[in-house]
Amino acid sequence: MRGEPRRTDARLSEAIRQAAITGLIAFGVLLPLIGFNTVQNIRNELVLETRWGLLASLVAIITAGRFFYALLAVPWLAKAAAQPESESSSAPFFARLRRWLAPISLCLLVLYPPIALGLAGFQGAVKWIDNFGVQILIYVMLGWGLNIVVGLAGLLDLGYVAFYAVGAYSYALLATNFGLSFWILLPIAGALAALWGILLGFPVLRLRGDYLAIVTLAFGEIIRLVLINWVPVTNGYAGITSIPRPTFFGIPFNATDQGFAARFGLEFSPIYRTIFLYYLILALALVTAAVTVRLRRLPLGRAWEALREDEIACRSLGINTTNTKLTAFAMGGMFAGFAGSFFASRQGFISPESFTFMESAVIVAIVVLGGMGSLIGVAIAAILMIGGTEVMRELDFLKIVFGSDFDPTQYRMLLFGLAMVLIMIFKPRGLITTRKPSVVLHGHPEPRWLERKVRPQAGTPLAQERSG
Amino acid sequence: MTAVAEKGLPAAGPASEHTAPASSAPILRVDHLSMRFGGLTAVNDLSFVAKRGHITALIGPNGAGKTTVFNCITGFYKPTEGRIALQLGAESIWDELDGLTARGMRSIARSGGALFLLERMPDYLVTRTARVARTFQNIRLFPAMTVLENLLVAQHNTLMRASGFSVLGALHAPSYSRAEKSAVDKARYWLAKIDLIARADDLAGELPYGGQRRLEIARAMCTDPVLLCLDEPAAGLNPHESAELAGYLHFISGEHATSILLIEHDMSVVMEISDHIIVLDHGQRIADGTPDMIRNDAKVIAAYLGVEQEQVAVGAMQTP
């Protein structure tokens, strides 16, 4: 009993000590950054201002944060770490959740447009289906496509947006110049993007890791610069306008008598096109997922994963690593090409602005945050990152707090960075790190971390089989 | 190991008792092999022969060039000079060796035999068509994949053909299902042999060290090799595991018609299982012969220990 208050005292003094050190560091860092400010006065002279109040409040917040972290959070975390067994009681629940997660989320995705219509009405639902539904699904699809290259084959590709651009421009140029329909151009755009994937693949076959990342980054920039500077074809910065929108298998979404609404006896509304686009990108994304899931269980997918693990060992087993890498680049590029042609037809206008390095970085961040190789993880990361950005647009009440010129979306990159740092600290291998084996011998349906607990001990039939 | 012993195979015993198959034509001929890295000559004019069905050991002090020879044989290095020829099937094909060399082709197949010039082939074809498999000095498994998956990756080329380069496989074609099932059966056979069947669905990286060594050998065997090149398979194993390893190697060369080329520092293993030993020092062959000949070779003893022969007689070169 006497030990308890003494331990609290020790914890309190430790927390004060840590808070004091943190406060000193914060003061040292923030003094030049926050404490002093230069402003121009009316005669264009630089005047040094001091902001002691702001500095003091920031240092106070940081110090207090550290104090409470050391006092409350650290013991709690230590206690949580000391009781790993508590996880096992909730494990069956998570196992059940995992099994039902895919079907349930699929149902939700299919039912999302009617739900949005019901809740927000015809006018309000456009925003929810387009900004949240279609926008997020494009990134889910791009994430799943890049997941083949980065997550499975382990080839860090920082120029993935180049294939997206190839797909978008293929669709835009062929549709505006030759009047081909979306459904013919979709496979063509995919094939062209896959071809560019192979073209990129050849020079980088011998590169891995950082070197590969740099070359692919340069490739992405090259494509963008070509799009900007090849004005006769791409129209440069101005981009390509009036790209044909997708039709409902030949029936356009417009207000004419031949339009979708008139043909089906509905009142005209732009929402039908949005809903159609939603189901289109959902189907494309699901195709990407289905192909990935199937390929992972085939020799090609296993070779990709083996390539990620150890390229030299792959070669020693007779695997042609050149072809294996090129198929990964081609497959990833193809799905980006599909997504790109969808993007062009959805927007009706594309310009090189849409294909900056930032886009590649966001897609890579989605794959890394989600957990390399995990489809569910990538989807969750895309929802968090893209949906989060869209949510930030909605936070108008913050303007009341921070003033009317406050734009929350400008803090998007800051929050991305913060999310990355937090993931790196707490989940260094991504949100979802469990990997389902592509083939099992003993046929446990449970995920791996459960399997370990139910492994037969000596004397069970399995162990007898082994010794026999 | 238990499985091997039950089959009545010679699990242990002096090398002289291990009987090689009657046929002792060469499977691998290395002629005048040289490998230079800039000014450094790692292998210098090395010639040797590995016979079919034999366990041939390549020994020598650190830096003697043993692993370089392996890398040349398995296509990871292109030798500066020399010829590495491997033969499959009918032995009469050896007569074509000089013609093949002169024509500048990679391989020749005629009347049930095939001859490959390994120095002209890229590394993956050495395994795929010439059927030479290898393991590595520092184990190279696929650590984040399961033990079973490791063995299936080794059967990639067979499965890839069966899956119609993924097209038939993606359509769930029955022919692919059968091929995959037989690949799993082969993996199960080897897992039973190396006593890892209970851990088939665990990650390869989670196996203990000895298990990883065994798995790497099993993975190489899943490529159906005619020549298995093992780079220090006993490194880091305890004496019990080393004895087990010797049993596995006897089993592989005896039951699977696979010749073995072996780099090893553990002399107890080398002396016990080898039919033939080649000793390298500074990239050159200094001795070549049966274990008994090598054990008493003055040059070998000098290269290893740099001391008088009398001291060695009671020292490390003796088999236990």
Interface residues (C-beta under 8 A of the other chain):
Chain A: V291 R294 L295 L298 P299 L300 R302 A303 E305 A306 R308 E309 D310 I312 A313 C314 R315 S316 L317 G318 I319 N320 T321 R435 P437 S438 V439 V440 L441 H442 H444 R448 E451 R452 R455 P456 L462 A463 E465 R466 S467
Chain B: T2 T74 F76 D123 Y124 L125 V126 T127 R128 A133 R134 T135 F136 R140 L141 F142 P143 A144 M145 T146 L148 E149 L152 V153 A154 Q155 H156 N157 L159 M160 S163 F165 S166 G169 A170 E180 V184 A187 R188 L191 A192 D195 I197 A198 A200 D201 D202 L203 R219 A220 T223
